[in-house]
Amino acid sequence: MTTETPAAPVSARTPTLQTKLPAVGTTIFTVMSALAAEHNAVNLGQGFPDFECDPALVAAVTDAMTRGLNQYPPMTGVPVLRQAVADKLLKLHGRSYDANSEITITAGATQAIITAILAVVHAGDEVIVLEPCYDSYVPNIELAGGVAVRVPLTPGSFRPDFDLIAGAITAKTRAIIINSPHNPSATAWTHSDMLRLQEILAPTDVLLVSDEVYEHMVFDAEQGRQHESAARFPGLAARAFIVSSFGKTYHVTGWKVGYVAAPAALTAEFRKVHQFNVFTVNTPVQHGLAAYMADASPYLGLPAFYQRKRDLFRAGLAGTRFKLMPSEGSYFQCVDISGVSDLNEADFCKWLTTEIGVAAIPLSAFYGHGFDQRVVRFCFAKKDETLNLALERLSRL
């Protein structure tokens, strides 16, 4: 009889990684939402509604499920939804996109943006971002091996400085990302802004990623303001990935469904990446959205819906020492805190959450180097009673 030699103990060791995103930690949104929950504060920090979507939309998705539409859809998105998107873009912006070769359904706008960046940015390519900007842009560029070139929007007004933009374009520039209506500042690009961008990009091969997730939240139509989609401008549309979000439009941010419209040649490259980082998107939700889009009134009525909330919130803030900044679009309101506190933005937001019971987001979180201009952002995509409770607490300021 042989006796086996006991095996030597195996060392359980997690290999050390070299991070691809050394500057990335826990996002300010996670931090402030956790702080708000801890102190039972009204959370006007993170940008999502606290009210339900239209029950008819839920019914449309439920109907798709019960009809057995629960298996993989086409990689590019179900045809009926792609056609609905193409029809909407033609109706609203006069740009004809082929539903088969130029519209792709994505797992939200964030996935759409990183997929576009991965599809076109090579190691060493430069991509211009306009700060302050949504926090996924720069990590997306870095994951693709690109270099983010930060160009500031004009402090205070947050308007594009086209001399700075033009000056940032080099032989290495592969793309520029714009966002209108803008998160976090709530400004909206004008017709002349888009014409100027078109003029600057015309002699170049620079691509455009146009983040238009708040496309249906542009206010003050009586003043002639409207959403100026890149689709409206031939010179931009020909080089643009236009990104939008059903979650933002229909109050279902957790569904994570969006779309990208782009010329066929750009879409072909986009889909090469899309099929391997997501492949496809929730089937019954796609069918439900397509059925719901047959009625345009929900998105056509969205500007008035959110403008009323904006006006309610602004009227309440007018009685405080905050200095109100313009809110031209999106569902955000920025305020200057200089007349309220000497604290920096981040410390003020923590103080506001813990002591006043209302959570906001510092604009410095949207800058790579934490530029602090004494401005914070509130989200008014909330029930009226939520906004009124927040205003009651803020009235002490």
Residue pairs with C-beta under 8 A, 6 or more apart in sequence:
20 142
20 143
21 139
21 142
21 143
24 139
27 135
27 365
28 135
28 346
28 361
28 362
28 365
29 45
29 46
29 361
32 43
32 45
32 46
32 349
32 353
32 359
32 360
32 361
33 43
33 45
33 46
33 359
35 41
35 350
35 353
35 354
35 359
36 42
36 43
36 45
36 353
36 359
37 43
39 353
39 354
39 357
40 357
41 353
41 354
41 356
41 357
41 358
41 359
42 357
42 358
42 359
42 386
42 389
42 390
42 393
43 359
44 358
44 359
44 360
44 378
44 379
44 380
44 382
44 390
45 349
45 353
45 359
45 360
45 361
45 377
45 378
45 379
46 361
46 379
47 183
47 331
47 332
47 379
47 381
48 253
48 254
48 379
48 381
49 251
49 253
49 381
49 382
50 381
50 382
50 383
50 386
51 251
51 382
51 383
52 251
53 250
53 251
53 252
54 250
54 251
54 292
54 298
56 292
57 250
57 252
57 288
57 289
57 292
58 288
60 287
60 288
60 289
60 291
60 292
61 284
61 285
61 287
61 288
61 289
62 284
62 288
63 288
63 291
64 283
64 284
64 285
64 287
64 288
64 291
65 284
69 283
69 284
69 287
70 283
70 284
71 283
72 279
72 280
72 283
73 280
73 281
73 283
73 286
74 280
75 271
75 274
75 275
75 279
75 280
76 82
76 100
76 103
76 104
76 105
76 271
76 274
77 103
77 104
77 105
77 259
77 280
77 281
77 286
78 105
78 283
78 286
78 287
78 290
79 99
79 100
80 287
80 290
81 105
81 286
81 287
81 289
81 290
81 293
82 99
82 100
82 103
82 104
82 105
82 259
83 99
83 103
83 290
84 289
84 290
84 293
84 294
85 97
85 99
85 103
85 105
85 259
85 261
85 293
86 96
86 97
86 98
86 99
86 102
86 103
86 261
88 293
88 296
88 299
89 95
89 97
89 229
89 231
89 242
89 261
90 96
90 97
91 296
92 227
92 229
93 229
93 231
93 232
94 231
94 232
95 229
95 231
95 232
95 237
97 103
97 231
97 261
98 264
101 264
101 267
101 268
102 261
102 262
102 263
102 264
102 267
103 259
103 260
103 261
103 267
104 112
104 259
104 260
104 262
104 267
104 270
104 271
104 274
105 257
105 258
105 259
105 281
105 286
106 112
106 115
106 243
106 257
106 258
106 259
106 260
106 274
106 278
106 281
107 256
107 257
107 258
107 278
107 281
107 282
108 245
108 247
108 256
108 257
108 258
109 211
109 213
109 243
109 244
109 245
109 247
109 248
109 258
110 136
111 256
111 258
111 277
111 278
112 241
112 243
112 258
112 259
112 260
113 136
113 137
113 140
113 177
113 209
113 211
113 243
114 136
114 140
114 143
114 277
115 260
115 270
115 273
115 274
115 277
115 278
116 209
116 241
116 243
116 260
116 262
116 270
117 127
117 140
117 141
117 143
117 144
117 146
117 175
117 209
118 140
118 143
118 144
118 273
118 277
119 266
119 269
119 270
119 272
119 273
120 174
120 175
120 207
120 266
120 269
121 127
121 141
121 144
121 145
121 146
121 174
121 175
122 144
122 145
122 146
122 174
123 145
123 146
124 145
124 146
124 147
124 172
125 144
125 145
125 146
125 147
125 172
125 173
125 174
125 175
126 146
126 147
126 148
126 149
126 170
126 172
126 173
126 174
127 141
127 146
127 147
127 148
127 149
127 173
127 174
127 175
127 176
127 177
128 149
128 151
128 165
128 168
128 169
128 173
128 175
128 176
128 177
129 137
129 138
129 141
129 148
129 149
129 150
129 151
129 176
129 177
130 151
130 152
130 153
130 160
130 165
130 176
130 177
130 178
130 179
131 150
131 151
131 152
131 153
131 366
131 367
131 368
131 371
132 153
132 158
132 184
132 185
132 363
132 366
132 367
132 371
133 177
133 179
133 366
134 179
134 183
134 211
134 366
135 365
135 366
137 148
137 177
138 148
138 150
138 368
141 147
141 148
142 148
146 174
147 172
148 368
149 168
149 173
150 367
150 368
151 161
151 164
151 165
151 168
152 161
152 164
152 371
153 159
153 160
153 161
153 182
153 185
153 187
154 160
154 161
155 371
155 373
156 373
157 187
158 182
158 185
158 187
159 187
159 193
160 178
160 189
160 193
160 196
160 197
162 196
162 197
162 200
165 176
165 197
165 200
166 200
169 200
169 204
169 206
173 204
173 206
174 206
174 207
175 206
175 207
175 208
175 209
176 201
176 206
176 207
176 208
176 209
177 208
177 209
177 210
177 211
178 189
178 197
178 208
178 209
178 210
178 211
178 230
179 210
179 211
179 212
180 187
180 188
180 189
180 210
180 211
180 212
180 214
180 227
180 228
180 329
181 187
181 188
181 214
181 215
181 217
181 218
181 227
181 328
181 329
181 330
182 188
182 189
182 329
182 330
183 213
183 214
183 330
183 332
184 332
184 334
184 361
184 363
184 366
184 377
185 325
185 332
185 334
185 363
185 377
186 325
186 326
186 327
186 328
186 329
186 330
186 332
186 333
186 334
186 377
187 326
187 328
187 329
188 218
188 225
188 227
188 228
188 328
188 329
189 228
190 225
190 228
191 228
193 228
194 228
194 230
194 232
194 233
194 236
195 233
197 208
197 236
198 233
198 235
198 236
201 208
201 235
201 236
201 239
202 235
206 239
207 239
207 240
207 241
207 266
208 230
208 236
208 239
208 240
208 241
209 240
209 241
209 243
210 229
210 230
210 236
210 240
210 241
210 242
210 243
211 243
212 227
212 229
212 230
212 242
212 243
212 244
213 243
213 244
213 245
213 248
213 258
214 248
214 329
214 330
214 331
215 227
215 229
215 244
215 249
216 227
216 248
216 249
216 299
216 300
216 302
216 303
217 248
217 302
217 303
217 306
217 329
217 330
217 331
218 225
218 226
218 227
218 303
218 328
218 329
219 225
219 303
219 306
219 307
219 310
219 327
219 328
219 329
220 307
220 328
221 303
225 328
225 329
227 329
229 242
230 236
230 237
230 240
230 242
231 237
231 240
231 242
231 261
237 263
238 263
239 263
239 266
240 262
241 260
241 261
241 262
241 266
241 270
242 260
242 261
242 262
243 258
243 259
243 260
244 258
244 259
245 253
245 257
245 258
246 252
246 255
246 257
246 258
246 259
246 289
247 253
247 254
247 255
247 256
247 257
247 258
249 298
249 299
249 302
250 289
250 292
250 298
250 299
251 381
255 282
255 285
257 281
257 282
257 285
257 286
257 289
260 267
260 270
262 270
292 298
306 331
306 380
306 381
309 331
309 380
309 381
309 382
309 384
309 387
310 327
310 331
310 333
310 380
312 380
312 384
312 387
313 333
313 378
313 380
313 387
313 391
314 324
314 327
314 333
316 387
316 388
316 391
316 394
316 395
317 324
317 333
317 335
317 391
317 394
318 324
319 395
320 340
320 394
320 395
320 397
321 339
321 340
321 397
322 335
322 336
322 337
322 339
322 340
322 394
322 397
323 335
323 336
323 338
323 339
324 333
324 335
325 333
325 334
325 335
325 336
325 375
327 333
327 334
331 379
331 380
331 381
332 377
332 378
332 379
332 380
333 377
333 378
333 379
333 380
334 363
334 375
334 376
334 377
334 378
335 375
335 376
335 378
336 374
336 375
337 343
337 345
337 348
337 374
337 375
337 376
338 374
340 348
340 397
341 348
341 351
343 351
344 362
344 364
344 372
344 374
345 362
345 363
345 364
345 372
345 373
345 374
345 375
345 376
346 362
346 364
346 365
346 372
348 362
348 376
349 359
349 360
349 361
349 362
349 376
352 358
352 359
352 360
352 376
353 359
353 360
356 393
356 394
356 396
356 397
357 393
358 378
358 390
358 393
358 394
360 376
360 377
360 378
361 376
361 377
362 372
362 375
362 376
362 377
363 373
363 375
363 376
363 377
364 370
364 371
364 372
364 373
378 390
380 387
382 390
